[in-house]
Amino acid sequence: MTSPSDTAVDTAAARARLLELIKELAVVRGKVTLSSGAEADYYIDLRRITLHHEASKLVGQVMLALADDAGIDFECAGGLTMGADPVGTAVMHAAVDAGRTVDAFVVRKAQKSYGMGRQVEGPSVEGRNVLVLEDTSTTGGSALTAVEGVRKAGGNVVAVAVIVDRDTGAKEKIEAEAGVPYLFAFGKDELGLS
């Protein structure tokens, strides 16, 4: 039989290792055009992290701790497909490992015109506290689309959280337009980017 202290996550160690992996695997230097249309001298390819055998578990642990430390109470975690999909499932698995129940979901860019005609897929978010997730954000557009979809589906969005904030105004835009806190695990300064 294990006690809670045997299975407790060392959040500081998880965070430090995740930062190492992001720097090593996800930061790509060179001119790129971002999904927002903006140009940058680097790209943070967080799918190399969220879909990585070691990093994925760390993503879940770090993002769950981030929300907990901010006092965010939620029952569902997810966001706009595809960047948020592995983040939501990582948080779901980290929650289960911690003895908690958190469901994951995905938000389509638009409501389906066939099948059940839903925009939010997975367990219902209706009447539940929801944490909207994203791997990274430049303008906040993807997260805001997810917030809108969740609200249309009856979910109560309590916060938006991203793994890496690019410090390009997403925080301010999301907090102003969605009216919820914006949390991030790492800032671009921690990645050695300017």
TIRO-2110 file (N, C-alpha, C; in Angstrom, 1 decimal):
// TIRO-2110
0.9, -1.2, 0.0, N, 1, A
0.0, 0.0, 0.0, CA, 1, A
0.9, 1.2, 0.0, C, 1, A
0.5, 2.2, -0.8, N, 2, A
1.3, 3.4, -0.8, CA, 2, A
0.6, 4.6, -0.1, C, 2, A
1.4, 5.4, 0.5, N, 3, A
0.8, 6.6, 1.2, CA, 3, A
0.9, 7.7, 0.2, C, 3, A
0.1, 8.8, 0.4, N, 4, A
0.1, 10.0, -0.5, CA, 4, A
1.5, 10.5, -0.7, C, 4, A
2.4, 10.4, 0.4, N, 5, A
3.7, 11.0, 0.2, CA, 5, A
4.6, 10.1, -0.7, C, 5, A
4.2, 8.8, -0.8, N, 6, A
5.0, 7.9, -1.7, CA, 6, A
4.7, 8.3, -3.2, C, 6, A
3.5, 8.8, -3.5, N, 7, A
3.1, 9.1, -4.9, CA, 7, A
3.1, 10.6, -5.2, C, 7, A
3.4, 11.4, -4.2, N, 8, A
3.3, 12.8, -4.4, CA, 8, A
4.3, 13.3, -5.4, C, 8, A
3.9, 14.2, -6.2, N, 9, A
4.7, 14.7, -7.3, CA, 9, A
5.6, 15.8, -6.7, C, 9, A
6.9, 15.8, -7.1, N, 10, A
7.8, 16.8, -6.8, CA, 10, A
7.7, 17.9, -7.9, C, 10, A
6.8, 18.8, -7.6, N, 11, A
6.5, 19.8, -8.6, CA, 11, A
7.7, 20.6, -9.1, C, 11, A
8.6, 21.0, -8.2, N, 12, A
9.7, 21.8, -8.6, CA, 12, A
10.6, 21.0, -9.5, C, 12, A
10.8, 19.7, -9.2, N, 13, A
11.6, 18.8, -10.1, CA, 13, A
11.0, 18.6, -11.4, C, 13, A
9.6, 18.4, -11.4, N, 14, A
8.9, 18.2, -12.7, CA, 14, A
9.0, 19.5, -13.5, C, 14, A
8.9, 20.6, -12.9, N, 15, A
8.9, 21.9, -13.6, CA, 15, A
10.3, 22.1, -14.2, C, 15, A
11.4, 21.8, -13.4, N, 16, A
12.7, 22.0, -13.9, CA, 16, A
13.1, 21.1, -15.1, C, 16, A
12.6, 19.9, -15.0, N, 17, A
12.9, 18.9, -16.1, CA, 17, A
12.1, 19.3, -17.3, C, 17, A
10.8, 19.7, -17.1, N, 18, A
10.0, 20.1, -18.3, CA, 18, A
10.7, 21.3, -19.0, C, 18, A
11.2, 22.3, -18.2, N, 19, A
11.9, 23.4, -18.8, CA, 19, A
13.1, 23.0, -19.6, C, 19, A
13.9, 22.0, -19.1, N, 20, A
15.0, 21.5, -19.8, CA, 20, A
14.6, 20.9, -21.2, C, 20, A
13.5, 20.1, -21.1, N, 21, A
13.0, 19.5, -22.3, CA, 21, A
12.5, 20.5, -23.3, C, 21, A
11.8, 21.5, -22.9, N, 22, A
11.3, 22.5, -23.8, CA, 22, A
12.5, 23.2, -24.5, C, 22, A
13.5, 23.6, -23.7, N, 23, A
14.7, 24.3, -24.3, CA, 23, A
15.4, 23.3, -25.3, C, 23, A
15.5, 22.1, -25.0, N, 24, A
16.2, 21.1, -25.8, CA, 24, A
15.4, 20.7, -27.1, C, 24, A
14.1, 20.5, -26.9, N, 25, A
13.3, 19.9, -28.0, CA, 25, A
12.4, 20.8, -28.8, C, 25, A
11.9, 21.8, -28.1, N, 26, A
10.8, 22.6, -28.7, CA, 26, A
11.2, 24.0, -29.3, C, 26, A
12.3, 24.5, -28.8, N, 27, A
12.7, 25.9, -29.3, CA, 27, A
13.5, 25.7, -30.6, C, 27, A
12.9, 26.3, -31.7, N, 28, A
13.5, 26.2, -33.0, CA, 28, A
13.8, 27.7, -33.4, C, 28, A
15.0, 27.9, -33.7, N, 29, A
15.4, 29.3, -34.0, CA, 29, A
15.5, 29.5, -35.5, C, 29, A
15.1, 30.7, -36.0, N, 30, A
15.0, 31.0, -37.4, CA, 30, A
13.7, 31.7, -37.7, C, 30, A
13.6, 32.4, -38.8, N, 31, A
12.4, 33.1, -39.2, CA, 31, A
11.2, 32.2, -39.5, C, 31, A
10.1, 32.5, -38.8, N, 32, A
8.9, 31.6, -39.0, CA, 32, A
7.7, 32.5, -39.0, C, 32, A
6.6, 32.1, -39.7, N, 33, A
5.3, 32.7, -39.6, CA, 33, A
4.4, 31.9, -38.7, C, 33, A
3.9, 32.6, -37.6, N, 34, A
3.1, 32.0, -36.6, CA, 34, A
1.7, 31.8, -37.1, C, 34, A
0.9, 31.0, -36.5, N, 35, A
-0.5, 30.8, -36.9, CA, 35, A
-1.3, 32.1, -36.9, C, 35, A
-0.9, 33.0, -36.1, N, 36, A
-1.6, 34.3, -36.0, CA, 36, A
-1.2, 35.2, -37.2, C, 36, A
-0.2, 34.8, -38.0, N, 37, A
0.2, 35.5, -39.1, CA, 37, A
1.4, 36.4, -38.8, C, 37, A
1.7, 36.5, -37.5, N, 38, A
2.9, 37.3, -37.1, CA, 38, A
4.2, 36.6, -37.5, C, 38, A
5.3, 37.3, -37.7, N, 39, A
6.6, 36.7, -37.9, CA, 39, A
7.4, 36.7, -36.7, C, 39, A
8.2, 35.7, -36.5, N, 40, A
9.1, 35.7, -35.3, CA, 40, A
10.4, 35.1, -35.7, C, 40, A
11.4, 35.3, -34.8, N, 41, A
12.8, 34.8, -35.0, CA, 41, A
13.0, 33.4, -34.4, C, 41, A
11.9, 32.9, -33.8, N, 42, A
12.0, 31.5, -33.2, CA, 42, A
10.6, 31.0, -33.3, C, 42, A
10.5, 29.7, -33.1, N, 43, A
9.2, 28.9, -33.0, CA, 43, A
9.3, 28.0, -31.8, C, 43, A
8.2, 28.0, -31.1, N, 44, A
8.2, 27.1, -29.9, CA, 44, A
7.2, 25.9, -30.3, C, 44, A
7.8, 24.8, -30.7, N, 45, A
7.0, 23.7, -31.2, CA, 45, A
6.7, 22.8, -30.0, C, 45, A
5.6, 23.1, -29.3, N, 46, A
5.3, 22.4, -28.1, CA, 46, A
4.7, 21.0, -28.4, C, 46, A
4.3, 20.7, -29.6, N, 47, A
3.9, 19.3, -29.9, CA, 47, A
5.0, 18.4, -29.7, C, 47, A
6.3, 18.9, -29.8, N, 48, A
7.4, 18.0, -29.6, CA, 48, A
7.5, 17.7, -28.1, C, 48, A
6.8, 18.5, -27.3, N, 49, A
6.8, 18.3, -25.8, CA, 49, A
5.5, 17.5, -25.4, C, 49, A
4.4, 18.0, -25.8, N, 50, A
3.1, 17.4, -25.4, CA, 50, A
2.9, 16.0, -25.9, C, 50, A
3.6, 15.6, -26.9, N, 51, A
3.5, 14.3, -27.5, CA, 51, A
4.7, 13.4, -27.2, C, 51, A
5.6, 13.9, -26.4, N, 52, A
6.9, 13.2, -26.0, CA, 52, A
6.6, 12.3, -24.8, C, 52, A
7.3, 11.1, -24.9, N, 53, A
7.1, 10.1, -23.9, CA, 53, A
7.4, 10.5, -22.4, C, 53, A
8.3, 11.3, -22.2, N, 54, A
8.7, 11.8, -20.9, CA, 54, A
8.0, 13.1, -20.6, C, 54, A
8.0, 14.0, -21.5, N, 55, A
7.5, 15.4, -21.2, CA, 55, A
6.0, 15.5, -21.0, C, 55, A
5.3, 14.6, -21.7, N, 56, A
3.8, 14.7, -21.6, CA, 56, A
3.3, 14.5, -20.1, C, 56, A
3.9, 13.6, -19.4, N, 57, A
3.5, 13.4, -18.0, CA, 57, A
3.9, 14.7, -17.2, C, 57, A
5.0, 15.2, -17.5, N, 58, A
5.5, 16.4, -16.8, CA, 58, A
4.5, 17.6, -17.1, C, 58, A
4.1, 17.7, -18.3, N, 59, A
3.1, 18.8, -18.7, CA, 59, A
1.9, 18.7, -17.8, C, 59, A
1.3, 17.5, -17.7, N, 60, A
0.2, 17.3, -16.8, CA, 60, A
0.4, 17.7, -15.4, C, 60, A
1.5, 17.3, -14.9, N, 61, A
1.9, 17.6, -13.5, CA, 61, A
2.0, 19.1, -13.2, C, 61, A
2.8, 19.7, -14.1, N, 62, A
3.1, 21.1, -14.0, CA, 62, A
1.8, 22.0, -14.2, C, 62, A
1.0, 21.6, -15.2, N, 63, A
-0.2, 22.4, -15.4, CA, 63, A
-1.2, 22.2, -14.3, C, 63, A
-1.4, 21.0, -13.8, N, 64, A
-2.3, 20.8, -12.6, CA, 64, A
-1.8, 21.6, -11.4, C, 64, A
-0.5, 21.6, -11.2, N, 65, A
0.0, 22.3, -10.0, CA, 65, A
-0.2, 23.8, -10.2, C, 65, A
0.0, 24.3, -11.5, N, 66, A
-0.2, 25.7, -11.8, CA, 66, A
-1.6, 26.2, -11.4, C, 66, A
-2.6, 25.4, -11.9, N, 67, A
-4.0, 25.7, -11.5, CA, 67, A
-4.2, 25.6, -10.0, C, 67, A
-3.7, 24.6, -9.4, N, 68, A
-3.9, 24.4, -8.0, CA, 68, A
-3.3, 25.6, -7.2, C, 68, A
-2.1, 26.0, -7.6, N, 69, A
-1.4, 27.1, -6.9, CA, 69, A
-2.1, 28.4, -7.0, C, 69, A
-2.9, 28.6, -8.1, N, 70, A
-3.7, 29.8, -8.4, CA, 70, A
-5.1, 29.7, -7.8, C, 70, A
-5.4, 28.5, -7.1, N, 71, A
-6.7, 28.4, -6.5, CA, 71, A
-7.8, 28.1, -7.5, C, 71, A
-7.5, 27.6, -8.7, N, 72, A
-8.5, 27.4, -9.7, CA, 72, A
-9.1, 26.0, -9.5, C, 72, A
-10.4, 26.0, -9.3, N, 73, A
-11.1, 24.7, -9.1, CA, 73, A
-11.8, 24.3, -10.4, C, 73, A
-11.5, 23.2, -10.9, N, 74, A
-12.1, 22.8, -12.2, CA, 74, A
-12.3, 21.3, -12.3, C, 74, A
-13.3, 20.9, -13.1, N, 75, A
-13.7, 19.5, -13.3, CA, 75, A
-13.3, 19.0, -14.7, C, 75, A
-13.1, 19.9, -15.6, N, 76, A
-12.8, 19.6, -17.0, CA, 76, A
-11.7, 20.4, -17.5, C, 76, A
-10.9, 19.9, -18.4, N, 77, A
-9.7, 20.6, -18.9, CA, 77, A
-9.6, 20.3, -20.4, C, 77, A
-9.4, 21.3, -21.2, N, 78, A
-9.2, 21.1, -22.7, CA, 78, A
-9.2, 22.4, -23.4, C, 78, A
-9.2, 22.3, -24.7, N, 79, A
-9.2, 23.6, -25.5, CA, 79, A
-9.3, 23.3, -26.9, C, 79, A
-9.0, 24.2, -27.7, N, 80, A
-9.1, 24.2, -29.2, CA, 80, A
-8.2, 23.1, -29.8, C, 80, A
-8.9, 22.2, -30.6, N, 81, A
-8.1, 21.1, -31.2, CA, 81, A
-7.1, 21.8, -32.2, C, 81, A
-6.0, 21.5, -32.3, N, 82, A
-5.2, 20.3, -31.9, CA, 82, A
-4.2, 20.6, -30.9, C, 82, A
-3.8, 21.9, -30.7, N, 83, A
-2.7, 22.2, -29.8, CA, 83, A
-3.0, 21.8, -28.4, C, 83, A
-4.3, 22.0, -28.0, N, 84, A
-4.7, 21.7, -26.6, CA, 84, A
-5.0, 20.3, -26.3, C, 84, A
-5.2, 19.5, -27.3, N, 85, A
-5.7, 18.1, -27.1, CA, 85, A
-4.7, 17.3, -26.2, C, 85, A
-3.4, 17.2, -26.5, N, 86, A
-2.6, 16.5, -25.6, CA, 86, A
-2.3, 17.1, -24.2, C, 86, A
-2.5, 18.4, -24.1, N, 87, A
-2.4, 19.1, -22.9, CA, 87, A
-3.6, 18.7, -21.9, C, 87, A
-4.8, 18.7, -22.5, N, 88, A
-5.9, 18.3, -21.7, CA, 88, A
-5.8, 16.9, -21.2, C, 88, A
-5.4, 16.0, -22.1, N, 89, A
-5.3, 14.6, -21.6, CA, 89, A
-4.1, 14.4, -20.6, C, 89, A
-3.1, 15.2, -20.8, N, 90, A
-2.0, 15.1, -19.8, CA, 90, A
-2.5, 15.6, -18.4, C, 90, A
-3.3, 16.6, -18.4, N, 91, A
-3.8, 17.1, -17.1, CA, 91, A
-4.8, 16.1, -16.5, C, 91, A
-5.6, 15.5, -17.4, N, 92, A
-6.6, 14.5, -16.9, CA, 92, A
-5.8, 13.3, -16.2, C, 92, A
-4.7, 12.8, -16.9, N, 93, A
-4.0, 11.7, -16.3, CA, 93, A
-3.2, 12.1, -15.0, C, 93, A
-2.7, 13.3, -15.0, N, 94, A
-2.0, 13.8, -13.8, CA, 94, A
-3.0, 13.9, -12.6, C, 94, A
-4.2, 14.3, -12.9, N, 95, A
-5.3, 14.4, -11.9, CA, 95, A
-5.6, 13.0, -11.4, C, 95, A
-5.8, 12.1, -12.3, N, 96, A
-6.1, 10.7, -11.8, CA, 96, A
-5.0, 10.2, -11.0, C, 96, A
-3.7, 10.4, -11.4, N, 97, A
-2.6, 10.0, -10.6, CA, 97, A
-2.6, 10.6, -9.2, C, 97, A
-3.2, 11.8, -9.0, N, 98, A
-3.3, 12.5, -7.8, CA, 98, A
-4.6, 12.1, -7.0, C, 98, A
-5.3, 11.2, -7.6, N, 99, A
-6.6, 10.8, -6.9, CA, 99, A
-7.7, 11.7, -7.1, C, 99, A
-7.7, 12.4, -8.2, N, 100, A
-8.8, 13.4, -8.5, CA, 100, A
-9.4, 13.0, -9.8, C, 100, A
-10.6, 13.6, -10.0, N, 101, A
-11.4, 13.4, -11.2, CA, 101, A
-11.4, 14.6, -12.0, C, 101, A
-10.8, 14.6, -13.2, N, 102, A
-10.9, 15.7, -14.2, CA, 102, A
-11.1, 15.1, -15.5, C, 102, A
-12.1, 15.5, -16.2, N, 103, A
-12.3, 15.0, -17.6, CA, 103, A
-11.7, 15.9, -18.6, C, 103, A
-11.3, 15.4, -19.7, N, 104, A
-10.7, 16.1, -20.8, CA, 104, A
-11.8, 16.3, -21.9, C, 104, A
-11.6, 17.3, -22.7, N, 105, A
-12.5, 17.6, -23.8, CA, 105, A
-11.7, 18.3, -24.9, C, 105, A
-12.3, 18.3, -26.1, N, 106, A
-11.7, 19.1, -27.2, CA, 106, A
-12.8, 20.0, -27.8, C, 106, A
-12.3, 21.2, -28.3, N, 107, A
-13.2, 22.1, -28.9, CA, 107, A
-12.8, 22.2, -30.4, C, 107, A
-13.8, 22.0, -31.3, N, 108, A
-13.6, 22.2, -32.7, CA, 108, A
-13.6, 23.7, -33.0, C, 108, A
-13.0, 24.0, -34.1, N, 109, A
-13.0, 25.5, -34.5, CA, 109, A
-14.5, 25.9, -34.8, C, 109, A
-15.3, 25.0, -35.3, N, 110, A
-16.7, 25.3, -35.6, CA, 110, A
-17.6, 24.1, -35.3, C, 110, A
-18.8, 24.3, -35.0, N, 111, A
-19.7, 23.3, -34.7, CA, 111, A
-19.9, 22.4, -35.9, C, 111, A
-20.0, 21.1, -35.6, N, 112, A
-20.2, 20.1, -36.7, CA, 112, A
-21.6, 20.3, -37.3, C, 112, A
-21.7, 20.0, -38.6, N, 113, A
-23.1, 20.1, -39.2, CA, 113, A
-23.6, 18.7, -39.4, C, 113, A
-23.0, 17.7, -38.8, N, 114, A
-23.4, 16.3, -38.9, CA, 114, A
-23.3, 15.6, -37.6, C, 114, A
-23.7, 14.3, -37.5, N, 115, A
-23.6, 13.6, -36.3, CA, 115, A
-24.4, 14.3, -35.2, C, 115, A
-23.8, 14.5, -34.0, N, 116, A
-24.5, 15.2, -32.9, CA, 116, A
-24.4, 16.7, -33.0, C, 116, A
-23.7, 17.2, -34.0, N, 117, A
-23.6, 18.6, -34.2, CA, 117, A
-22.9, 19.4, -33.1, C, 117, A
-22.0, 18.8, -32.5, N, 118, A
-21.3, 19.5, -31.3, CA, 118, A
-20.1, 20.2, -31.7, C, 118, A
-19.7, 21.2, -31.0, N, 119, A
-18.4, 21.9, -31.2, CA, 119, A
-17.5, 21.4, -30.1, C, 119, A
-18.0, 21.0, -28.9, N, 120, A
-17.2, 20.5, -27.8, CA, 120, A
-17.4, 19.0, -27.7, C, 120, A
-16.3, 18.3, -27.9, N, 121, A
-16.4, 16.8, -27.9, CA, 121, A
-15.8, 16.2, -26.6, C, 121, A
-16.3, 15.1, -26.2, N, 122, A
-15.9, 14.4, -24.9, CA, 122, A
-17.0, 14.5, -23.9, C, 122, A
-16.7, 14.2, -22.6, N, 123, A
-17.7, 14.3, -21.6, CA, 123, A
-18.3, 15.7, -21.6, C, 123, A
-19.5, 15.8, -21.2, N, 124, A
-20.2, 17.1, -21.2, CA, 124, A
-19.5, 18.1, -20.3, C, 124, A
-19.5, 19.4, -20.7, N, 125, A
-18.9, 20.4, -19.9, CA, 125, A
-20.1, 21.2, -19.3, C, 125, A
-21.3, 20.9, -19.7, N, 126, A
-22.5, 21.7, -19.2, CA, 126, A
-22.5, 21.7, -17.7, C, 126, A
-22.6, 22.9, -17.1, N, 127, A
-22.8, 23.1, -15.7, CA, 127, A
-21.5, 22.8, -14.9, C, 127, A
-20.4, 22.6, -15.6, N, 128, A
-19.1, 22.3, -14.9, CA, 128, A
-18.1, 23.4, -15.0, C, 128, A
-17.2, 23.4, -14.0, N, 129, A
-16.1, 24.4, -14.0, CA, 129, A
-15.0, 23.8, -15.0, C, 129, A
-14.6, 24.7, -15.9, N, 130, A
-13.7, 24.3, -17.0, CA, 130, A
-12.5, 25.1, -17.0, C, 130, A
-11.3, 24.5, -17.2, N, 131, A
-10.0, 25.1, -17.4, CA, 131, A
-9.7, 25.0, -18.9, C, 131, A
-9.6, 26.1, -19.6, N, 132, A
-9.3, 26.1, -21.0, CA, 132, A
-7.8, 26.1, -21.1, C, 132, A
-7.2, 25.2, -21.9, N, 133, A
-5.8, 25.0, -22.0, CA, 133, A
-5.3, 25.2, -23.4, C, 133, A
-4.1, 25.6, -23.5, N, 134, A
-3.4, 25.8, -24.8, CA, 134, A
-1.9, 25.5, -24.6, C, 134, A
-1.3, 25.0, -25.7, N, 135, A
0.2, 24.8, -25.5, CA, 135, A
0.9, 26.1, -25.4, C, 135, A
0.7, 27.0, -26.3, N, 136, A
1.2, 28.4, -26.3, CA, 136, A
0.3, 29.3, -26.9, C, 136, A
0.5, 30.6, -26.7, N, 137, A
-0.5, 31.6, -27.2, CA, 137, A
0.3, 32.8, -27.6, C, 137, A
-0.1, 33.4, -28.8, N, 138, A
0.5, 34.6, -29.3, CA, 138, A
-0.5, 35.7, -29.2, C, 138, A
-1.6, 35.5, -29.8, N, 139, A
-2.7, 36.6, -29.8, CA, 139, A
-3.8, 36.3, -28.9, C, 139, A
-3.9, 35.0, -28.4, N, 140, A
-5.0, 34.6, -27.6, CA, 140, A
-6.2, 34.1, -28.4, C, 140, A
-6.1, 34.1, -29.7, N, 141, A
-7.3, 33.8, -30.5, CA, 141, A
-7.8, 32.3, -30.4, C, 141, A
-6.9, 31.4, -30.3, N, 142, A
-7.3, 30.0, -30.1, CA, 142, A
-8.0, 29.8, -28.8, C, 142, A
-7.4, 30.3, -27.8, N, 143, A
-8.0, 30.2, -26.4, CA, 143, A
-9.4, 30.8, -26.4, C, 143, A
-9.5, 32.0, -27.0, N, 144, A
-10.8, 32.7, -27.0, CA, 144, A
-11.9, 31.9, -27.7, C, 144, A
-11.5, 31.3, -28.8, N, 145, A
-12.4, 30.5, -29.6, CA, 145, A
-12.9, 29.3, -28.7, C, 145, A
-11.9, 28.7, -28.0, N, 146, A
-12.3, 27.6, -27.1, CA, 146, A
-13.2, 28.1, -25.9, C, 146, A
-12.9, 29.3, -25.4, N, 147, A
-13.8, 29.8, -24.3, CA, 147, A
-15.2, 30.0, -24.8, C, 147, A
-15.3, 30.6, -26.0, N, 148, A
-16.6, 30.8, -26.6, CA, 148, A
-17.4, 29.5, -26.8, C, 148, A
-16.7, 28.5, -27.4, N, 149, A
-17.3, 27.2, -27.6, CA, 149, A
-17.7, 26.5, -26.3, C, 149, A
-16.9, 26.6, -25.3, N, 150, A
-17.3, 26.0, -24.0, CA, 150, A
-18.5, 26.7, -23.4, C, 150, A
-18.5, 28.0, -23.4, N, 151, A
-19.6, 28.7, -22.9, CA, 151, A
-20.9, 28.4, -23.6, C, 151, A
-20.8, 28.3, -25.0, N, 152, A
-22.0, 27.9, -25.7, CA, 152, A
-22.5, 26.5, -25.3, C, 152, A
-21.6, 25.7, -24.9, N, 153, A
-22.0, 24.3, -24.5, CA, 153, A
-22.4, 24.3, -23.0, C, 153, A
-22.4, 25.4, -22.4, N, 154, A
-22.9, 25.5, -21.0, CA, 154, A
-21.9, 25.3, -19.9, C, 154, A
-20.6, 25.3, -20.3, N, 155, A
-19.5, 25.2, -19.3, CA, 155, A
-19.2, 26.6, -18.7, C, 155, A
-18.7, 26.5, -17.5, N, 156, A
-18.3, 27.7, -16.7, CA, 156, A
-16.8, 27.8, -16.8, C, 156, A
-16.2, 28.6, -17.7, N, 157, A
-14.8, 28.8, -17.8, CA, 157, A
-14.3, 29.5, -16.6, C, 157, A
-13.3, 28.9, -15.9, N, 158, A
-12.8, 29.5, -14.7, CA, 158, A
-11.4, 30.1, -14.9, C, 158, A
-10.7, 29.7, -16.0, N, 159, A
-9.4, 30.2, -16.3, CA, 159, A
-8.9, 29.7, -17.6, C, 159, A
-7.9, 30.4, -18.1, N, 160, A
-7.1, 29.9, -19.3, CA, 160, A
-5.7, 29.7, -18.9, C, 160, A
-5.1, 28.5, -19.2, N, 161, A
-3.7, 28.2, -18.9, CA, 161, A
-3.0, 27.7, -20.1, C, 161, A
-1.7, 28.2, -20.2, N, 162, A
-0.9, 27.8, -21.3, CA, 162, A
0.5, 27.3, -20.8, C, 162, A
1.1, 26.5, -21.5, N, 163, A
2.5, 26.0, -21.1, CA, 163, A
3.5, 27.1, -21.2, C, 163, A
3.5, 27.8, -22.4, N, 164, A
4.5, 28.8, -22.6, CA, 164, A
3.7, 30.1, -23.1, C, 164, A
4.0, 31.2, -22.4, N, 165, A
3.5, 32.5, -22.8, CA, 165, A
4.5, 33.2, -23.6, C, 165, A
4.2, 33.7, -24.8, N, 166, A
5.1, 34.3, -25.7, CA, 166, A
5.3, 35.8, -25.4, C, 166, A
4.5, 36.3, -24.4, N, 167, A
4.6, 37.7, -24.0, CA, 167, A
4.3, 38.7, -25.2, C, 167, A
3.2, 38.4, -25.9, N, 168, A
2.8, 39.2, -27.1, CA, 168, A
1.4, 39.7, -26.9, C, 168, A
0.9, 39.8, -25.7, N, 169, A
-0.4, 40.4, -25.5, CA, 169, A
-1.6, 39.4, -25.3, C, 169, A
-1.3, 38.1, -25.3, N, 170, A
-2.4, 37.1, -25.2, CA, 170, A
-3.0, 37.2, -23.8, C, 170, A
-2.2, 37.4, -22.8, N, 171, A
-2.7, 37.5, -21.4, CA, 171, A
-3.7, 38.6, -21.2, C, 171, A
-3.3, 39.8, -21.7, N, 172, A
-4.1, 40.9, -21.5, CA, 172, A
-5.4, 40.8, -22.3, C, 172, A
-5.3, 40.3, -23.5, N, 173, A
-6.5, 40.1, -24.4, CA, 173, A
-7.5, 39.1, -23.8, C, 173, A
-7.0, 38.0, -23.4, N, 174, A
-7.8, 36.9, -22.8, CA, 174, A
-8.5, 37.4, -21.5, C, 174, A
-7.7, 38.0, -20.6, N, 175, A
-8.3, 38.5, -19.4, CA, 175, A
-9.4, 39.6, -19.6, C, 175, A
-9.1, 40.5, -20.6, N, 176, A
-10.1, 41.5, -20.9, CA, 176, A
-11.3, 41.0, -21.6, C, 176, A
-11.1, 40.1, -22.6, N, 177, A
-12.3, 39.7, -23.4, CA, 177, A
-13.0, 38.5, -22.8, C, 177, A
-12.3, 37.6, -22.1, N, 178, A
-13.0, 36.4, -21.5, CA, 178, A
-13.3, 36.6, -20.1, C, 178, A
-12.7, 37.6, -19.4, N, 179, A
-13.0, 37.9, -18.1, CA, 179, A
-12.5, 36.8, -17.1, C, 179, A
-11.5, 36.1, -17.4, N, 180, A
-11.0, 35.0, -16.6, CA, 180, A
-9.5, 35.2, -16.4, C, 180, A
-8.9, 34.6, -15.3, N, 181, A
-7.5, 34.6, -15.2, CA, 181, A
-6.7, 33.9, -16.3, C, 181, A
-5.6, 34.4, -16.7, N, 182, A
-4.7, 33.7, -17.7, CA, 182, A
-3.4, 33.3, -16.9, C, 182, A
-3.1, 32.0, -16.9, N, 183, A
-2.0, 31.5, -16.2, CA, 183, A
-1.0, 30.9, -17.3, C, 183, A
0.3, 30.9, -16.9, N, 184, A
1.2, 30.3, -17.8, CA, 184, A
2.3, 29.6, -16.9, C, 184, A
2.8, 28.5, -17.4, N, 185, A
3.8, 27.8, -16.6, CA, 185, A
5.2, 28.4, -16.8, C, 185, A
5.5, 28.8, -18.1, N, 186, A
6.8, 29.4, -18.4, CA, 186, A
6.6, 30.6, -19.3, C, 186, A
7.4, 31.6, -19.0, N, 187, A
7.5, 32.8, -19.9, CA, 187, A
8.7, 32.6, -20.9, C, 187, A
8.6, 33.4, -22.0, N, 188, A
9.7, 33.2, -23.0, CA, 188, A
11.0, 33.6, -22.5, C, 188, A
11.1, 34.4, -21.4, N, 189, A
12.4, 34.8, -20.8, CA, 189, A
13.0, 33.6, -20.2, C, 189, A
12.2, 32.6, -19.6, N, 190, A
12.8, 31.4, -19.0, CA, 190, A
13.4, 30.5, -20.1, C, 190, A
13.0, 30.7, -21.3, N, 191, A
13.5, 29.9, -22.4, CA, 191, A
14.7, 30.5, -23.1, C, 191, A
15.1, 31.7, -22.6, N, 192, A
16.2, 32.4, -23.2, CA, 192, A
15.9, 33.1, -24.5, C, 192, A
14.6, 33.4, -24.6, N, 193, A
14.1, 34.1, -25.9, CA, 193, A
13.8, 35.6, -25.6, C, 193, A
14.0, 36.4, -26.6, N, 194, A
13.6, 37.8, -26.4, CA, 194, A
12.8, 38.3, -27.5, C, 194, A
END
